[in-house]
């Protein structure tokens, strides 16, 4: 059975799929493949018998070869070149007084291109910097401006939860995160509490939004007084983690009950209207 191999070229990069072909691979193996940018050396991350739904089998290229000792040596040299190019580029940025910050350098496996990633508050005219780099490295040079979220993904860091940032560990696409999500989750709108190391809103707000909206769709209106089989009750608050409501009778102390019980005791809208009319007559 033909298997499909998911590989990464960088620890925080996307997963790309190739056909295993005649090779017998396992997770962690290094392989050489042909990409649109030339030869690439990647690490096997996953093996599967079916492709993701967004891919067609005819689009998937085969693995060229399992990485040899020469390939691994070349990869090590590329890492050293990457570190050297990073330092040199930072020096030239300082000399030319460019308003940009170096983040990372990627050297393609066959050295057909060197990619320099940077952040900047505005667009930067780096044409002279490119000339400096081309003179030294004699290959295609590309400078790519990235956002602060991608910077955090590349550099890593610890989030408020004490774990390595999600963007570094597993996130590959950044979905929009809005302040409305924080409000939906009843969080204090303190920037230091709801922002990540990148300074933007926490990505995990997006992870939990669906669950909060589903829970809130089942809730009665907070603060409203309802007629129930146990008498009139005002909704004080709700707890998504316990899946409970706290209600306040007209006389007596607050009561916490499961959301399921509330659904059993609350009267239908028509009965609530009739009950309210009867109370008004009295």
URQUISUL-V939358 format. One record per helix or strand of 3 or more residues. SS is the DSSP state (H for helix, E for strand). FROM is the first residue (numbers start at 1). LEN is the number of residues. If there is no record, write none. Layout:
BEGIN
<<SS;FROM;LEN> <SS;FROM;LEN>>
END
This chain:
BEGIN
<<E;4;5> <E;16;4> <E;30;6> <E;38;11> <H;57;3> <H;69;28> <E;101;7> <E;113;7> <H;127;11> <E;140;6> <H;148;8> <H;166;4> <H;179;6> <H;191;4> <H;204;15> <E;225;4> <E;231;9> <E;244;6> <E;254;5> <H;259;7> <H;269;13>>
END
